[in-house]
Amino acid sequence: MTVRTSSAHARVIPPGAVLGVLGSGQLGRMFTIAARRMGYRVHTFSPDELSPTGQVADVEVTASYDDLDALRAFARQVSVVTFEFENVPAEAVSAIEAIVQVRPSGAALHVSQQRAREKEFLATHGIPTAPFARAVTLDELWDGVARIGTPAVIKTAAFGYDGKGQHKITTPADVEHLWTAIGRQEAVIEKLISLQAEVSVIAARGLDGAVAHYPLFENRHRNHILDVTTSPAAVSQAVARQAVEITRTILESLQYIGILCVEFFLSTDGELLVNELAPRTHNSGHLTFDASVTSQFEQQVRAVCGLPLGSTELLRPAAMANLLGELWSDSEPNWAAACRNPDVKLHLYGKEEPRPGRKMGHLTAMGRSVDEAMDRVVSARDALLI
């Protein structure tokens, strides 16, 4: 669904221009594929070489995010810069913004790249979250655990994804041990929520204020890593409407330009709580590459270039299953077996070294129902080991 909130004219960055992307993983790879299909060129910047994004981009710049001279030179070659990876130092973004537009802005990134700032932002705007406390010292961690109670989850404020930097605490006696485990750094303590489901909303906001959101995604995790996503999510219309309205509030409050994923907890008592924000495309939206009129990656291109946002209509119920490195542990996966069902699509990211827990690719499938799509994609993944 697309809602236009402003008719203000914005300068369009036309096809043929060069788009810059900070980060070089699979999200950047799929962004680049979408951009090049629309006639754009793409330069990618990250510390890695021969990266998933670099394999398909026009130019791959390999340098540290602390190398401000390299960042400035990169910025001078592109018409706009966007993200596929949010853990970019503020100084790096400031250096680029002095030369070229960054979308979403450095200010939006500053909020969403650090859990403590993100939680405070959400609380300030009246957006529901699990009860939380911040801690920058051991004494504050003790105090926060006492106020929130146990069981709870202690999360590092920075550099956390796929369960990294997260520890469950069941008794206050574990506070000192966990303070050491997280490297004695700033943390957030969150009340452990009894979950009915985990869902996400992916939405874009354009330069003209238009907002477009995809149908809700329902996410199932294994070992803190996304395992299977289905859409549309099996939630009530009231929950879906609330999730979309919360997402819209966040986009407007940040004056956001680009694509944003809002991850939610749906508690067993029906309460919808924001878990975290991702200021970029998201793993849960990978199925849009095959199952939506406009993929999340094309939508990111449209938003940052000032083009009208595309239709987010889901063509059929769909499911996505991640392919992790352990599938390669014994031998090369059986790709022919996985692709035997003509409704299954294979996406591999060009990563050379499969490691346990490393996202190497994904499968998507569509069906007449969500259950049929999920059965197809899980069966196809199981077939890889035949």
Buried (B, 14 or more C-beta within 10 A) or exposed (E): EBEEBEEEEBEEBEBEBBBBBBBBBBBBBBBBBBBBEBEBBBBBBBEBEEBBBBBBBBBBBBBEBEBBEBBBBBBEBBBBBBBBBBBBBEEBBBBBBEBBBBBBBBBBBBBBBBBBBBBBBBEEEEBBBBEBBBBEEEEBBBBBBEEBEBEBBBBBBBEBBBEEBBBEBEEEEBBEEBBEEBEEEBBBBBBBBEEBBBBBBBBBBBBBBBBBBBBBBBBEBEEEBBBBBBBBBEBEEEBBEBBBEBBBBBBBBBEBBBBBBBBBBBBEEEEBBBBBBBBBBBBBBBBBBBBBEBBBBBBBBBBBBBBBBBEBEBEBBBBBBBBBBBBBEEEEBBEEBBBEBEBBBBBBBBBEEBEEBBBBBBBBBBBEEBEBBBBBBBBBBEBBBE
